[in-house]
């Protein structure tokens, strides 16, 4: 039937038909027996069709869709929802269209058709005058982001939902979105933030009671449930049974509002109390089971989570055999669902379809690890202990996979924060049981997991053509900019459109990368320490630090030797680090004698009486150790190197993890061109746009000229040192040298930046999020800029610095600085460095020799402030090969 004929029929059709059909639906909805209700409704559909009463037809289809969705018949539910949507779109029934869109979205999500789900959901911002639809749109985006581990995006969407609701005067929905926003933060926070969150929850509780008289009963109950959900999460920190019982009492008042959220409140109560209050946890679990049996709306995944929760209870009740049998039963259900055959207790190679499954398998493996460890403690069977360590390892790998596929690095880091408890537990048990191979491996898993995953993706993407690589960079930069724009966009509709564009770009970026959620663990290879030792050369020593509880664990690995030292991280230790770093980064803060005493203190703790002459020290810092410049450490007890800084007789490089270091050593670049960028800062300059004063860099143009000449490279100086020139040059650069200012933002690390020129005599910032979006294939980036090694300290990734940003972007190695260094000293050290590189030395040797020469040539500037700031990270191999330079321009 044509659209014209349909319109004509609708215009001529008697008005009583609508009233008659609507009355039929209203009567049918009153029927209590669901099967009778659906049968009656289905039988009347031909009447609606024959009478051309399309509005009632759409309502009927929507009701049928909801019915079949509830009974997990998602294909049939989708067909009815699609029919309802098509009719309502034709009739331009806006609220009905949104209801049908949401039904389509839910059905497609259930069957894993994510693209189709978001195709329909993204129709909502295109519908005008649609406040509730937009609020729903942002809430669904927030929830999807949250369950998929993209916590930062979830917070953004909840905030936008609250803003939209507030602007449209829907204060109940605004309050609901506000509590969701806080939930996304409470799920992943550090212990020191606890009191702040508890204050916010109390404030929301007070606000809800003030709003109560203006809300309907349903609105009040819905928002109260959200608050109870927040409180149930927080019970892990106070373990107060009285408060828990108060939550349970209030839950009875809201039990029919949202079955999923209600069930999760009990889930958190049981999980949080299981260890210290097993009896109360068991009582709450019984209530949860009773409730779950009555509500078929609860997902299959949640029911599995509930069963895993019972395993936790059994473990804490010392019912190890029951726990193991229950776990096998859960495993069989999961394996059957995913069509996996497994003839061992747990498989060590699995493919997973989505983040929900990742979380379930993570729970499965972590509980198995606990059960087998408890078995080991009673049996002292080393084979059982090995299995426990295997399962801890697998659980952590599964957890890390969620962060790999996050849309934004901030979300990845938030997710890693949520898995710290698992890593701490695994590491503690490995050390306690003297499983040092696993202790070292778990230590590695505390270091820069996101960086390592990106290095793997970069390796896969190295097969891209130049045009594909350029497209990848363009897409990544756009995505990062959109993420920033969304964060600060105050117009919710514009934010929604930005998000639609972000989704489109993500698909494009994913098509240029090889990604696959597959976790594999080689159970026959657990000799991690021996593997690392075998890869070290005779003169190399690895020092890997891990800050854990109130100690610093130090793994020392060298050819044929391994040692684990435990350093007490007490007040004195931390205070000495503070005084040492403050004294070394400024000439006059601490006396030279005091500096030597601090350097002796740290040398004796870390190196003791080791012979380090001509050794290559691979330093993998963690926590407060990141702040220590090792080059100036001195041995006061030696007969040969008494009070001589390490830089004069050893070669030092700093790495984010040993695994990342190993990957970067095999990185090769097919490019050899050298580019240098040096914006002009001839005088101290005040940037009126950013309100920042840039100090004069009198010698950076001289530095650029000298190093470019040594490397036979090209200079971009003064107004030519622009971001656009940098991006275009970086795509075929083997070497990049930036002699400029850098700014570190300790509040938001993504805003840290390198300063470039603008053509109109002002300055332009290249932020960290733009840097990490580049697709480099460079052998080295030298950041001859202040504090480019400094940055925000993340507990799982280490320093989130500009240096790390360039490694993420694909550079094989980076030289950067820990503090603001004298301009003239920098120029001299850099010229020395490249001269030693040209002479054929490795990068760490060249940097050490450059510093030694500077100290020798300028004894009056021998204070470490002038030379100790520069650090090398990544590939350390020489650039010079035989009679040719690998960097020589074509």
Phi, psi and omega in degrees: 000132182285158180300322182297312181296322180297318179298320181296316180298317181299323181290325185272342186293132183301144183294334183294338182298319180296313181299319181296314181293321179296320179297322178300313181296316181299320178293319181296320181296339180280345182291124186285321181290115186298317182296320177294318180301312182293321179298315179298315182298316180298320182292336182269350182302318177301329179293316178299319182293315183292331178271001181057030178270083190287331179295316178290325177300316179297320178297318180297316180297322179296317180297318178296321180298316179298318180300310183289330176296316179301327182264019174062022174263073193289328179296314179293319179300321180294319180300313181293320179296322179295318178297317179298317181296314182300317180293315182292327176294319178297319181279353183058039174275097190297311182295323178293321177301316182295318179299319180289322177300314181296323178294318176298316181301311181299318181294315180294324177298316182299325182264008174080014178267077188295318181300315179295320179301313183281338173301314181285316181302323181286000173282337186299314180296345180276352180268123183286161175048064196216060187297307183295327177297318180292323178296315177298321181302309181293324179295318180293320177299318181296315183294318179298316179297320183295310183290342178262014173081006180267072191293325181294316178297321179301317178298318180299314183293319178297321178296317180294324177296316179297318180299315182295316181297319180295316181294330182266008176077013181263080190290330177296315179291326178295318179296318180300314180295324180295319178292324176296320179299316179293325178300316181295337177273320182294327180299334182221088179218162180271153186305324184291347179270358188304307184299325178297316180292320180297323177296317179296321179296317177298321179295318178295322179299316179296317181296321180296318180295327176292325181281345192309317184292340181264356185254152171288166180301317181296316181298318180296315181296320180298315181287326176296319178299319178299319179292321179295325177299314177300315181294326180294325177295319185288348181297341179297337185264337181246338176052034183271110183297324178300313178295322178297316179295325177295320177297315180298318179299317180287331178297328179298331182285339186237023192292340182257005185286306182215096186304320182296311182292321178301314180297321180291333175299312178295323179303312181295320179300313181296312183297320183285333183263351190306321187280313185268334182227067186297327181294313179295320179299320180294322178296315179295325180295322178299320178295320179297318180297316180299316180295316183298324182292340183261350186238101181284354178292337182294136187286160177298324179297319180294321180297324175295317178301321179296319178293322176297326178297323178294326176298319177301316179298317180297321179297315181288342176266006179064026175265067187297318182295314178299319180299316181295317179295320178296320181295321177297319178298316179295316178304315181298322178295315180295317180297320179295317180298323183260010177054048179247131175265131182219119182256009173244172184305310173222143181284158178246013174212114181222148173250138188231140187275328185207176185291329177301315179294323177303315181294321179295314180293324176300314178298319180299311183289323181292323177291321176300320179299316179297315182299313182291328177292319176298321176300316181298318183298331179269331184259337185059028179275116184295330178295321177293321177299317179301318180296319178301314180296320176303314184289324173300315180301314181295319179299319180292319178299319178298316179298318181295331183297328180298318182290332181301323187262014177290147182288335183220145184301323181302321178293321179299317182290325176295321178294319179299326178299324182289341181257008181296325180300318178297316180295318179298317179298314181297315182295315181301316182289326178295316179292316181300322183266009178062029174271075189289333175300312180289325177302316179294318180296317179294326175300316177301324182285352171273350187249112164052050178295319181295317178301315181297321179295323178290324176300322177295318178294320178299322178296316179295326183277357181294345180278357181293146175286171180298319180293321177294320180295317178298320179293322179298313180298314181300316180293316181297317179297319178297316180299315180296321179293320178297320177301317179292316180301319180296323182297327185251359181287127182265341178272110185300325180293319176297321178299321179296318179293323176299320181293323177299318179293323179297318178297320179296318180292326179296319177300318181295317180295317180299327180291341179266356181240153175264112179229141180201125180278092177224123181254127180225134178232123179277101185289346180273353182237099178232018180269062187295319181294313180297320178299318179293317180299318181296330181278347179279143175279173187298329185260009182259141174230129178262129174239104180250124183257145172220120176276117185219127186054237182250027181225162171248118178269131183239113175268122177249120180234131174213176183305112176080004184223146174217141179211141174242115176255147177242118182255130180287119181266070182266186182301317182298316180301311182292322180293321178294323175298315180300312182292322180295313182291323177293321182288326185279336184271358177219144188292320192251006185291313183233143180295155180300323180296317178296320177300317179297322180295318177295318181295323175297317181302310182287325178299313183292328178288317188271312188258336181054237184252029181290148174273109185251007181298128179061020177270151174260116183261117178262107185260122174247094185283169174201141179061226185295340182296337178302335186275350185273119171279111187287336186302331185265358179297140186227144180262115181273350184259354184283151176272335183260311185253039182298123179051036173254126180302144181306324184304335184279347181217005177223166181241127190237135170226155183243135184230153179284328173197162179292323180295319177297318177302314181298319180295320183288337179291334181263001178289131176235143179247139177272000181256151183225359184286146182247128178232137179238136181237125183218089175299154183274127173226061185292330176231165175296125190238135176256121179270110184292334180289318184257353181061035181239139177261127177258123180291155181297138172244083187294330190254003184289329178290323177295318177301314181299316182296316185289316183287326178294323178293315179299322184262008180052046186248188183248138179259142166238104185243162178052233186290347179275349180277067185258165178295318182298319177294324179294313182297316181293322179288326186295338184289338177230029183266137170270333183216136177231130179235125182239113178253093188204194172264151171231146178239135180251125178257107183281349178272320178223102188300334181292342178272354173301147190205164170251141184266129175240172179276159168240154185294339182264034175065021173246188184240152182236143181259136168251105186285163183301321181293333175283322180298311184292345178276350179294159176242083184271154168226041185273147174289323182203145169242129175251118178260089178277065186216149186294139172058025182286350172266349184272169179161188180291136180269111177260137186294334182257334185253346184088211182285124177268077190256172173297324177302312179297324179301319179288329174293317176302323182288343177123004178288142180288329179205161181219135167253130182212179186236149182275336180211175179288119187253151176306132185299314182291318179299319179300313182300319181291314181297320180294319178296318177300317183301310183292330177295317178290329175296314179298328178286355173101010181279156173294164186295318180291325176294316182299319180291320178295315180296323179297319179291318179299317181296319179299313180298321180290318183285331184231071183300332179290345179248033184280352176302136185300342176308322187282336189226341188278351186289329188283129182234152178249133176230141175100215184297131184250000188294157177295154175266328182284135177227115177056234183261004180237155177260129179293343181265003187297133182289147179275000000 
